[in-house]
Amino acid sequence: MTTPQDVDALVRDQLPPLAGVSPMGRVAITRPTAEIASSRLGIGFETLDRWMFTPEPVYPHLARLGATWARVQTGWSRCETAEGRYDFEWLDSIVDSLAGAGVRTMFSVTFGNKLYMPDAPHESAVGYVPTYYERALPAWTAYVRALAARYRGRVTHWEVWNEPNIPQFWQPRPVSGADYAELVRVTAEAVRAEIPDATVIGGATSLVDPAFLVGALRAGLAGSIDAFSFHPYQMVPEHNLRNMRDLLRRLLDEHSPDRRIALYQGENGCPSQLSGHHDDWLGMYTMDQVVQAKWIARRFLADLELGFDKIFYFHAVDLMERPYRQAGDKVNAPVMMGLIHGGSYTPKVSFEVARRVCHLFDERTRRTELMCLFTERDPAAPQRATLMAAPHVATFERDGAPLFAYWLAEDPQQRAGHATIDAELWWDDRLAMPEPVLLDLLTGEVYAVERPPELTHTDWRTRGLRYRLPLTDYPLVLTDAAVVAGLGFERREP
């Protein structure tokens, strides 16, 4: 059940106007998703194999969001309800409607079928693995081939299973990396028999599970896949993320020295309320729609900084219209991570925040290392200088201008108050920022930033232009006015 929230009060409390900069307008995006040529950003559209939400009211929102990929579970149990007879019309509607909204589909080919697995406790057979059943395995490969033949030319990316490293989605035997590698092998062969150039994605692991991955790689996983995905859920988005990425990159490269396997952040989300949902295991203590929106902006920016080849937010909408089950027959509480409210299908605060990120960080914005040194020298309070001198930063370029995205990387549930900090910036002379502005990704407000004097060498420690900037616990973006103009910037009269 949705928890009532006074969103206006939450916004006033957590998102006051920024200090030390001058308001000059706000972005009002009008570009549809279909006009974005390409992007690494995607949205979760899973669980329709179990009717967990109604997709039709969501498509108009996705047509505006700007995420150009959607992850869709294919649902063997929904496609084959009588042996050897397939109903793909429900999937046709999803794939075609997503395409009409400007969104490409990535299939997650996953879960079992009670026709061939009589011990599965529920009709959706969530988590039940076909390679463990003599009759199920040939039926599975026949289903996958029929699925691939149906969507040849429409779906290019095929992910095998969901979170095979935890028992909630791997039954009826214990989790095994080697057994998972075998499932991927037979599934990839079936897909490529119909779509030789298909992109096959393995992994989809819950969190980072190096022991599971090594077991799968030693059993030949690398030879079957073109990409590996993982689901690094955590309440502080940046925590240990670089280490996770670097570890996965090393293991994949060691087992595929002659061919680069792409790396996806394949599923990640954050609830918009504290109670009444399935995901209290995340360690929440004060959660609301604004905190969720902060988390989402940080999640996307941290993933973009590390260069994941695709990045998915889970989920487009709250999952609350049918009982939520994993393996077994236990009914779980709803999943309330959506950008859109379940039931009413109205956008949350996070929807517009995600929309700004998707439109600003499409294929025209690329990751570029630029210098950004934060300093806060306070001899009277050296402990404050230590705390404040290291905000998280991610630097990019777009249309000849630098972009500096930065934020205080505390737990967003702390609701840290606004502060200010000195930032010393340098960018290549091929880039220009003649009219520096600050974009608040949470509110869409744009602020004029006083351009500092040109670099002088009176202080030997100075190597770039020094700005005095607001500091928040969510990303602000310093860039040129021409960049925000491309997002539909509406200037206010001075």
Secondary structure, DSSP 8 states (H G I E B T S, - for coil): ------HHHHHHHH----SSSEEEEEE-----GGG----SEEEE---GGGT-S-STTTHHHHHHH---EEEEE--HHHH-SBTTB---HHHHHHHHHHHHTT-EEEEEE----TTT-TT-SSTT-TTB-GGGSTTHHHHHHHHHHHHHHHHTTT--EEEE-S-TTSGGGSBSS---HHHHHHHHHHHHHHHHHH-TT-EEEEEEEEB--HHHHHHHHHTTGGGT-SEEEEE---SSTTTTHHHHHHHHHHHHHHH-TTS--EEEE------SSSSSSS-GGGT-SS--HHHHHHHHHHHHHHHHHHT-SEEEES-SB-B-SS-B--SSS--B--B---SB-TTT--B-HHHHHHHHHHHHTSTTEEE---EEEEE---TT-HHHHHHHT--EEEEEEETTEEEEEEE--S-GGG----EEEEEEEE--TTS--SSEEEEETTT-EEEE---------SSTT--SEEEEEEE-SS-EEEEEHHHHHTTTEEE---
